[in-house]
Amino acid sequence: MTGLLAGIFRHPVKGFTPEPLQSVDLAPGRGFPFDRIYAVENGPCGFDAAQPAFVPKQKFTVLASLPRVAAVRTRYHEATGDLEAAEPGAAPFFGRLAEETGRAAFAAWLSGVLGEDAPGPLSVLAAPQTWRFTDHPLGQVSVVSLASVADLSRRMGVELDPLRFRANLYVDGWPAWAEHGWTGRKLMLGWAEAEVFKPIVRCAAPDVNPATAQRDVEITKALFDAFGDMHCGVYVQVTKPGRLGLGDACTAPQDEAVAAG
């Protein structure tokens, strides 16, 4: 069962603009490159860069609690660590998140943009080494099947933008929802090998329209009404390094009987 890689995205600042990529190199024990390497805490969250530990998303400026974040458009320059940010009605921001002064400047700019929606105080956290501010401490790479999103769209009677689900990889060609039966099984993603860790439990973030920054649907309710859970997409963990690019094959687990025959 083979699909094709239709989208590759990183989210350098947790909760903010997805950035499309043409290809990416994945390796075991390392986070998705430049994905969620920064996060903006909304009030002190206790994160210690010297001993990084998982912090729940509710402690950060994310779409689940602050839909207005979707109105802020960001672009990260990996070579320099610079961030561009813009929001209608505000002067644009440009600063170096790789430096403490730049992170403080972005927090100040964002405080002015979000106002009382984010009581804060806001502070930009930088991930040390291979740490990532993911929604699950062991969720290395997130994968969403476009067929599953299309089926959910049909059930809800609306056309859902797959970017609502803020995945790293989007695959076209797998049967809808088949991925939720693959926990513990191997996938080939381009030239990288990965193991499916678990389905992704969805929160209120996908309810926010990325184009309008408005909460206009109820994804979790629709998922629960249809399937009795709130799963959409899977987390995978890379087991063998490799490069994957747009259009590459994404081979799903073979049935054991078929593989043996």
N, C-alpha and C positions, 0 to 999 in steps of 0.2 A: 504494500500500500504506500504509494509515493505521492507527495504533494510538492509544490514549488514555493520557494521563499518569495513572498510578495512584498514584504516590508521589513526593514531593519531600522530600529529607533533607539536612541539613547535619550536620557533625561538628566542632563548634568546637574541641575538643581531640582531636588525632589519637589514634585507638585507643579513644576513649571513646564515650559514648552518642550514637546517632543522634537528631536532633531533627526531627520532622515539620514541614513547612511547607504552607501553603495555596497559595502562589504565590512566585515569585522573579523578579527582573530580572537578565538576563544581558547581558554586553557583551564585545566583543572585547578581548583583552589583559588582562582582569581575571579573577581567580580567582572561584570560586563564592562568593557572599556568606557571610561568617562560617563558612566551611568550612575546617577544619584550619588555623586561624590561630594555634593554639598546639600545641606538642608537648613532651613530657616526655622529655628525654634521660636515658638510663640509663648514666651515666658520660659524661665529656667527649667530644663528637662533632666539635668544631672548627667549629661553625656560627658565622658572622660576620654579624650583622644589617646591618652597613655594606656588605658585599659578599656577599649571600645566594647560596648555591650548594646544589645538591641533596645531601641526606644520606640514605643508605639507611635503610629502615625498621628494620633490625636495631639501630640505635643508639637507638631510642626504646622506650617502654613501650607495646607494641602486642600484639594478640592472637596474632600469629604466634609470638611467643616467650613471652608471658605471658598465658595464658588467663584468669587470675584478674582481669585488668583488666575483663572483661565484667561482673563482679559489682559494680563501682563505677558507680553511676548519677549522671550529671551533667546539669546544666541551666545554660545560659548566658543571661545577660541582656544583650542587645546594646546596649541604651540606656546602661547603666552600666559594662559590662565585668565585672560580678560573676558568679561561678560558685558554684553549689550542688553539693555532692557528698555522696553517702551510700553506705555499705557496711555489710552486716549485721555487727553486733558492734563497730562503731566509732562514735564521736561524729560527727555530721554536720559538714561543712565549709561555710563561707561566706566568700568573700573576693573581692577585686577583682583579677582577672588583668590588667586594664589597667594595674596599678601593680606595680612591682618587689617591694614588700613583700608584696602579695597572691600573687604568683607563688611567692615563697620560702615563704610559709605553706602553699600547696597542695602544694609539693614535700615539705615536712616531713610534712604530713598523709598524703600518699600513701606516703611511705617507711614510716610506721608501719603502714599497711594492707597493703602488699605484703611487707614484711619482707625475708627472705633471697631471695625470688623475684626481687627487683630489687636487686642489690648496689649499684648506683649509683656515686657519689652522684647523686641525682635533681635535675634542674633544669628549670624550665619556660621554654621558649623562646617568644618572641613574634615572629610574622611581620611584617616591615616592609612597609608599603604594600600592593601587590597580590600579594606572595609568599604561597605556600601550601605547607604541608608534605605534598604529595601523594606517592604511591608512585612516580610517574613525573614527571620535571621538566617535561614538556610535556603532561601529562595534566590538562587544565583542568577538564573536567566528565566524570563517569563515569555511564554509562547501562547498565542491565541490563534485558533482556527477560524478563518473567515467564513467557512460554512456554518460554524456554530453561531457566529454573529448574525449571519443572514437568516438562519432559522429563528433566532430570537426576535429579529426584526419582524419576520412574518407573523409570529405569535402575538407580538405587541401591536402590529398594524402601523409601525413607523419604520423609517429607514435610519438605522443606527450607524453613526460614524464609528468604525472600529477603533479609532484613536481615543474614544472614550475610555477604553480599557487599558491604555497606557502600557502596552506590552513592549518588550524588546523585539520580538519576532512575530510576524504574521504569516501564516501558511495557508495557501490556497490548494484545494484538491483533496483534503482529508474529509471523510464522512463527518457530518455534523455530530458533535459530542462524543465521537469515538475516543478522543484523547483522554477522557475522564476514566477510562478503563485500563490505562497504561501505567499506573503507578508501579514503580520498581522495574520497569522494562526499558530497554535501550532504544534510542533513536539515532539516526544519522542526520545531522544538520549540515549540509554541505560536506566538508571534509572533517568536521568535528563530530565526535561521538558524545552522547549525553544520556543520562538516565532520568526518567521522569520521577520527580520527587513527590509531588502531590498536586491535586487540583487547587486553583486559586479561589479562595473565598472572597466574594465581592462585598464592598462596603458601599457607601453613598456616592463615592467619587464618580462612577460612570453615569450617575444621574445628571451630571453637569454637561451641558452642550459645550464642546470646546470652541465652537465658533461664536457663541453668544454669551458665554459665562453665566448662563442661567440654568437652574435645576428644572428640567422640563419633562423628565420621565422617572419611573421607579423601577430600575433594573433589578434590584434585589427582590422586590415583590413579584415581578414577572418571572424570575428564575424559580423562586420558591413555589409559586402557583403552578408552574409547568413541571418541575422536577422534584420538588420537596427539598431542595438545597439551594445554595447561593453560589454555585461554582460556575466560573467561566474562564477558561484558559488553564494552563498548568505551569508549575515551576519545574525546571529541569536543572540538573547539575552536570557540568561537563566532566567526562571521564577520560577523553583523549583529545589533545589539542588539534585545532584545525581552523581553516578559514572558510567562511561562508559568505556568499554574495547573492544579490538579487537574481532570481531565476534558478538558483541551485536546487537540487533535489533534497527533499526532506522525507526520509524514509521512515515510515511508522513501523512498530514492532510486527513481525510476522506471527501468525498463529503458530503455536508450537507444533501442531500436527502437520501443518503445511511445511514448516521449516525442516522437520524430521524426514518428511517424505521425499 
